Amino acid sequence: MQNDAIKPPEAYGSMEELRLAIDTLDARLVELLAVRQAYIERAAQLKTGRDQVRDPARIEDVVQKVIVAAKEAGLSPAIAEPVWRTLIEASIAHEFEKFDLRDQAAR
């Protein structure tokens, strides 16, 4: 992942420059999400039962931590919370898929 400093929005003088910066930021976010997905896949390897894939208490813990971090970073909780809830649900579905594939391979 690039370590380039992220410039403030005011640093861009045109929509073209701003859109390019957004595209670059999106690419960096995708890289981070790919790492997160790899962690989810590892979780599917470590869990011993399918019932461990969805953990409601963990979900709420993650969401609350994200809301706090969002507020500190200046991100609206109205954006952060639904984005993370969607991310978590998609991650759980992916983890179930990986868990089931692992389980099938073990048979």
GROMACS elastic network, one bead per residue, 0.5 to 0.9 nm:
[ bonds ]
;  ai    aj funct       b0    kb
    1    28     6  0.66326   500
    1    31     6  0.68760   500
    1    32     6  0.82650   500
    2     5     6  0.88052   500
    2    28     6  0.74061   500
    3     6     6  0.87921   500
    4     7     6  0.89915   500
    6    21     6  0.86586   500
    6    25     6  0.83035   500
    7    10     6  0.80206   500
    7    11     6  0.62219   500
    7    12     6  0.82966   500
    7    21     6  0.86106   500
    8    11     6  0.55852   500
    8    12     6  0.78930   500
    9    12     6  0.58853   500
    9    13     6  0.88322   500
    9    18     6  0.73026   500
    9    21     6  0.89453   500
   10    13     6  0.72717   500
   11    18     6  0.87181   500
   12    15     6  0.77330   500
   12    16     6  0.87642   500
   12    17     6  0.58702   500
   12    18     6  0.56384   500
   12    21     6  0.85082   500
   13    16     6  0.85453   500
   13    17     6  0.69007   500
   13    18     6  0.75711   500
   14    17     6  0.53318   500
   14    18     6  0.62333   500
   14    19     6  0.85873   500
   15    19     6  0.58877   500
   15    20     6  0.84225   500
   16    19     6  0.52236   500
   16    20     6  0.62264   500
   16    21     6  0.86907   500
   17    20     6  0.51332   500
   17    21     6  0.62468   500
   17    22     6  0.86904   500
   18    21     6  0.50452   500
   18    22     6  0.62036   500
   18    23     6  0.86379   500
   19    23     6  0.61208   500
   19    24     6  0.85599   500
   20    23     6  0.50380   500
   20    24     6  0.61919   500
   20    25     6  0.85887   500
   21    24     6  0.50459   500
   21    25     6  0.61209   500
   21    26     6  0.85409   500
   22    26     6  0.60425   500
   22    27     6  0.86242   500
   23    26     6  0.50145   500
   23    27     6  0.62957   500
   23    28     6  0.87696   500
   24    27     6  0.51594   500
   24    28     6  0.64454   500
   24    29     6  0.87645   500
   25    28     6  0.50632   500
   25    29     6  0.62238   500
   25    30     6  0.86695   500
   26    30     6  0.61970   500
   26    31     6  0.87058   500
   27    30     6  0.50664   500
   27    31     6  0.63929   500
   27    32     6  0.88535   500
   28    31     6  0.50862   500
   28    32     6  0.64366   500
   28    33     6  0.87056   500
   29    32     6  0.50955   500
   29    33     6  0.61274   500
   29    34     6  0.85808   500
   30    34     6  0.61211   500
   30    35     6  0.87336   500
   31    34     6  0.51403   500
   31    35     6  0.65619   500
   31    36     6  0.88474   500
   32    35     6  0.51337   500
   32    36     6  0.63190   500
   32    37     6  0.86698   500
   33    37     6  0.60782   500
   33    38     6  0.86019   500
   34    38     6  0.63161   500
   34    39     6  0.87812   500
   35    38     6  0.50679   500
   35    39     6  0.64505   500
   35    40     6  0.87932   500
   36    39     6  0.50719   500
   36    40     6  0.63576   500
   36    41     6  0.87391   500
   36    91     6  0.88804   500
   37    41     6  0.62155   500
   37    42     6  0.86148   500
   37    91     6  0.70894   500
   37    94     6  0.83572   500
   37    95     6  0.87745   500
   38    42     6  0.62332   500
   38    43     6  0.86394   500
   39    43     6  0.62016   500
   39    44     6  0.87348   500
   40    44     6  0.64151   500
   40    45     6  0.88809   500
   40    91     6  0.68007   500
   40    92     6  0.80609   500
   40    94     6  0.78483   500
   40    95     6  0.60568   500
   40    98     6  0.89596   500
   41    44     6  0.51077   500
   41    45     6  0.66418   500
   41    46     6  0.89617   500
   41    94     6  0.78579   500
   41    95     6  0.60551   500
   41    98     6  0.64726   500
   41    99     6  0.81299   500
   42    45     6  0.50567   500
   42    46     6  0.63497   500
   42    47     6  0.87799   500
   42    95     6  0.88603   500
   43    46     6  0.50409   500
   43    47     6  0.60475   500
   43    53     6  0.82944   500
   43    95     6  0.75515   500
   43    99     6  0.87112   500
   44    47     6  0.55482   500
   44    48     6  0.83900   500
   44    50     6  0.86887   500
   44    53     6  0.73679   500
   44    95     6  0.56142   500
   44    96     6  0.73835   500
   44    97     6  0.87717   500
   44    98     6  0.61241   500
   44   100     6  0.87255   500
   44   102     6  0.80455   500
   45    48     6  0.79237   500
   45    98     6  0.80129   500
   45    99     6  0.67639   500
   45   102     6  0.72924   500
   47    50     6  0.75068   500
   47    52     6  0.64442   500
   47    53     6  0.73671   500
   47    99     6  0.81961   500
   48    51     6  0.86859   500
   48    52     6  0.74362   500
   49    52     6  0.55386   500
   49    53     6  0.75715   500
   49    99     6  0.86295   500
   50    53     6  0.56025   500
   50    54     6  0.82600   500
   50    96     6  0.72912   500
   50    99     6  0.70089   500
   50   100     6  0.79294   500
   51    54     6  0.66339   500
   51    55     6  0.83203   500
   52    55     6  0.63913   500
   53    92     6  0.66857   500
   53    95     6  0.68833   500
   53    96     6  0.66452   500
   53    99     6  0.82865   500
   54    58     6  0.84162   500
   54    59     6  0.80946   500
   54    92     6  0.65499   500
   54    96     6  0.87568   500
   55    58     6  0.52976   500
   55    59     6  0.62362   500
   55    60     6  0.88785   500
   56    60     6  0.63417   500
   56    61     6  0.85959   500
   57    60     6  0.53201   500
   57    61     6  0.61798   500
   57    62     6  0.86978   500
   58    62     6  0.60962   500
   58    63     6  0.85557   500
   59    62     6  0.52355   500
   59    63     6  0.62191   500
   59    64     6  0.86455   500
   59    85     6  0.81457   500
   59    88     6  0.73661   500
   60    63     6  0.50468   500
   60    64     6  0.60437   500
   60    65     6  0.85260   500
   61    64     6  0.52476   500
   61    65     6  0.62162   500
   61    66     6  0.86219   500
   62    65     6  0.51741   500
   62    66     6  0.61520   500
   62    67     6  0.86793   500
   62    84     6  0.85007   500
   62    88     6  0.89536   500
   63    66     6  0.50287   500
   63    67     6  0.61732   500
   63    68     6  0.87178   500
   63    80     6  0.85906   500
   63    81     6  0.64298   500
   63    84     6  0.67024   500
   63    85     6  0.71436   500
   63    88     6  0.89831   500
   64    67     6  0.50890   500
   64    68     6  0.63418   500
   64    69     6  0.86301   500
   64    81     6  0.83950   500
   65    68     6  0.52139   500
   65    69     6  0.61468   500
   65    70     6  0.84580   500
   66    70     6  0.58218   500
   66    71     6  0.85025   500
   66    77     6  0.83824   500
   66    80     6  0.70089   500
   66    81     6  0.72747   500
   66    84     6  0.76848   500
   67    71     6  0.62062   500
   67    72     6  0.86494   500
   67    75     6  0.86449   500
   67    76     6  0.83865   500
   67    77     6  0.55462   500
   67    78     6  0.89296   500
   67    80     6  0.65045   500
   67    81     6  0.64115   500
   68    71     6  0.52666   500
   68    72     6  0.63347   500
   68    73     6  0.87006   500
   68    77     6  0.82995   500
   69    72     6  0.50703   500
   69    73     6  0.61063   500
   69    74     6  0.85608   500
   69    75     6  0.82814   500
   70    73     6  0.50539   500
   70    74     6  0.60012   500
   70    76     6  0.64801   500
   70    77     6  0.61818   500
   70    79     6  0.89168   500
   70    80     6  0.64868   500
   70    81     6  0.88614   500
   71    74     6  0.51523   500
   71    75     6  0.56874   500
   71    76     6  0.65203   500
   71    77     6  0.66208   500
   72    75     6  0.76082   500
   73    76     6  0.88726   500
   74    77     6  0.89334   500
   75    78     6  0.84427   500
   75    79     6  0.71705   500
   75    80     6  0.68137   500
   76    79     6  0.53231   500
   76    80     6  0.62732   500
   76    81     6  0.86470   500
   77    81     6  0.56185   500
   77    82     6  0.83879   500
   78    81     6  0.59768   500
   78    82     6  0.69573   500
   78    83     6  0.88357   500
   79    82     6  0.60694   500
   79    83     6  0.62503   500
   79    84     6  0.87360   500
   80    83     6  0.52478   500
   80    84     6  0.60735   500
   80    85     6  0.85405   500
   81    84     6  0.52821   500
   81    85     6  0.60770   500
   81    86     6  0.85675   500
   82    85     6  0.50024   500
   82    86     6  0.60372   500
   82    87     6  0.84084   500
   83    86     6  0.52522   500
   83    87     6  0.61178   500
   83    88     6  0.86005   500
   84    88     6  0.58705   500
   84    89     6  0.84336   500
   85    88     6  0.50591   500
   85    89     6  0.61641   500
   85    90     6  0.85919   500
   86    89     6  0.51870   500
   86    90     6  0.61637   500
   86    91     6  0.84481   500
   87    90     6  0.51934   500
   87    91     6  0.59797   500
   87    92     6  0.85469   500
   88    92     6  0.60505   500
   88    93     6  0.86073   500
   89    92     6  0.50669   500
   89    93     6  0.62624   500
   89    94     6  0.86230   500
   90    93     6  0.51293   500
   90    94     6  0.62069   500
   90    95     6  0.85713   500
   91    95     6  0.60068   500
   91    96     6  0.85586   500
   92    96     6  0.61213   500
   92    97     6  0.85731   500
   93    96     6  0.51539   500
   93    97     6  0.63213   500
   93    98     6  0.87898   500
   94    97     6  0.50535   500
   94    98     6  0.62720   500
   94    99     6  0.85250   500
   95    98     6  0.50524   500
   95    99     6  0.58876   500
   95   100     6  0.83948   500
   96   100     6  0.59672   500
   96   101     6  0.84771   500
   97   100     6  0.52457   500
   97   101     6  0.62075   500
   97   102     6  0.86231   500
   98   101     6  0.50711   500
   98   102     6  0.61049   500
   98   103     6  0.85071   500
   99   102     6  0.50977   500
   99   103     6  0.60828   500
   99   104     6  0.86137   500
  100   104     6  0.60559   500
  100   105     6  0.85313   500
  101   104     6  0.50874   500
  101   105     6  0.61465   500
  101   106     6  0.86263   500
  102   105     6  0.51663   500
  102   106     6  0.62932   500
  102   107     6  0.89771   500
  103   106     6  0.51965   500
  103   107     6  0.66900   500
  104   107     6  0.53833   500
